[in-house]
Amino acid sequence: IARLAQFVAKARVYRESRWRSISSNEIVPGDIIEVQSGQTMNCDVCILRGSAVVDESTLTGESVPVVKSALSSASSTHLAPDSEVSIEFDQDDRSIIYAPTKVVQSKPCRRGDIVIAIVIRSGFQTAKGSLISSLLFPSPST
């Protein structure tokens, strides 16, 4: 459990008008990140542009990869810094990649482009964090 909780990797984040590489434990909700092939997500994200084939077996036990695609309202938005994108978690599950899902393949919209996503949860607020929290601090039985 401790090894799973302490997983840290590099991530490419768009901050202060440029892409930069940071430690995944520095990611916060609202960050725009690049989704890369081979990456294990350390936060819950919603894809804004492109798509990804992901392995959710660590969460669901299902071994068949799943395709996650861009949020439909985001694809019609120009993604300007001041644009608003609404995420409905019940309806937009096909666009959400949960930590600690592994990205098998990222698929940009165009050649030379990248897959981008917005961070919606990090730390113990993620699917992974919630699982670890429940193992470390189980609810008392009634």
C-alpha positions in Angstrom: 0.0 0.0 0.0 2.8 2.4 0.9 4.5 1.9 -2.5 1.2 2.6 -4.3 0.6 5.7 -2.2 4.1 7.1 -2.9 4.2 6.7 -6.7 5.7 9.8 -8.2 6.5 10.4 -11.9 7.3 13.3 -14.2 4.4 15.1 -15.9 4.2 17.7 -18.6 2.0 20.6 -17.5 1.0 23.8 -19.2 1.6 26.7 -16.7 2.5 30.3 -17.2 2.0 30.2 -20.9 4.4 27.3 -21.5 4.9 23.6 -21.2 7.1 22.4 -18.3 8.1 19.1 -16.8 7.2 18.8 -13.1 6.9 16.1 -10.5 3.5 14.5 -10.5 3.0 15.2 -6.8 3.0 19.0 -7.7 -0.1 18.6 -10.0 -3.2 20.4 -8.8 -6.9 20.4 -10.1 -7.2 22.8 -13.0 -3.7 22.1 -14.4 -3.6 21.3 -18.2 -1.4 18.2 -18.8 -0.1 16.2 -21.7 -1.4 12.6 -21.8 1.5 10.4 -23.0 1.7 6.8 -24.1 3.1 4.6 -21.3 2.2 7.1 -18.6 0.6 5.9 -15.4 -1.8 8.6 -14.3 -1.2 10.1 -10.9 -4.3 12.2 -11.0 -7.9 12.0 -12.4 -8.2 13.9 -15.7 -10.7 14.7 -18.3 -9.5 14.6 -21.9 -10.0 17.9 -23.7 -8.3 17.1 -27.0 -7.4 13.8 -28.6 -8.1 10.3 -27.2 -6.3 7.5 -25.4 -6.4 3.8 -25.0 -6.1 3.0 -21.3 -5.7 -0.1 -19.1 -8.1 0.3 -16.1 -7.4 -3.1 -14.7 -5.9 -1.7 -11.5 -9.3 -0.1 -10.7 -11.8 -2.5 -12.3 -10.0 -5.8 -12.7 -11.1 -5.8 -16.4 -8.1 -6.6 -18.6 -9.6 -5.3 -21.9 -8.2 -1.8 -22.8 -10.8 1.1 -22.9 -10.8 4.0 -25.3 -11.2 7.5 -23.7 -12.1 10.4 -26.0 -12.3 14.1 -25.7 -15.1 15.7 -23.8 -17.7 16.6 -26.5 -18.2 20.2 -25.2 -14.4 20.7 -25.2 -14.0 19.7 -28.8 -16.3 22.6 -29.8 -14.4 25.0 -27.5 -11.2 26.7 -28.7 -9.6 26.0 -25.3 -8.7 29.6 -24.7 -7.4 30.3 -21.1 -10.7 31.9 -20.2 -13.0 29.2 -21.7 -15.4 27.4 -19.5 -15.8 23.6 -19.9 -18.5 21.9 -17.9 -17.9 18.3 -16.8 -20.8 16.0 -15.9 -19.2 13.0 -14.2 -22.2 10.7 -14.8 -22.4 11.5 -18.6 -18.7 12.2 -19.4 -17.1 9.0 -18.0 -15.8 8.2 -21.5 -13.6 11.2 -21.2 -12.2 10.7 -17.7 -9.0 8.8 -17.0 -8.7 7.8 -13.3 -5.5 7.4 -11.3 -3.7 4.9 -11.3 -4.8 4.0 -14.9 -2.0 3.3 -17.4 -2.2 5.0 -20.8 -1.5 2.3 -23.4 -1.6 4.7 -26.3 -2.3 8.4 -26.7 -3.9 9.4 -29.9 -3.7 13.0 -31.0 -6.3 14.5 -33.3 -3.7 15.5 -35.8 -0.2 14.3 -36.7 2.4 16.3 -34.6 -0.3 17.3 -32.0 -0.5 16.1 -28.4 -3.4 14.8 -26.2 -4.3 17.2 -23.5 -6.4 16.9 -20.4 -7.5 19.0 -17.5 -6.8 17.7 -13.9 -10.1 17.3 -12.0 -8.7 15.6 -8.9 -5.3 15.0 -7.3 -3.9 13.4 -4.1 -6.4 11.7 -1.9 -9.3 13.1 -3.9 -8.5 10.8 -6.8 -10.0 7.3 -7.4 -6.6 5.9 -6.2 -6.4 8.2 -3.2 -9.9 7.2 -2.1 -9.0 3.5 -2.3 -5.8 4.0 -0.3 -7.6 6.2 2.2 -10.2 3.5 2.8 -7.5 0.9 3.3 -5.5 3.0 5.7 -8.5 4.5 7.6 -11.4 2.0 7.3 -14.9 3.2 8.4 -15.8 1.8 11.8 -18.4 -1.0 11.7 -21.8 -0.3 13.1 
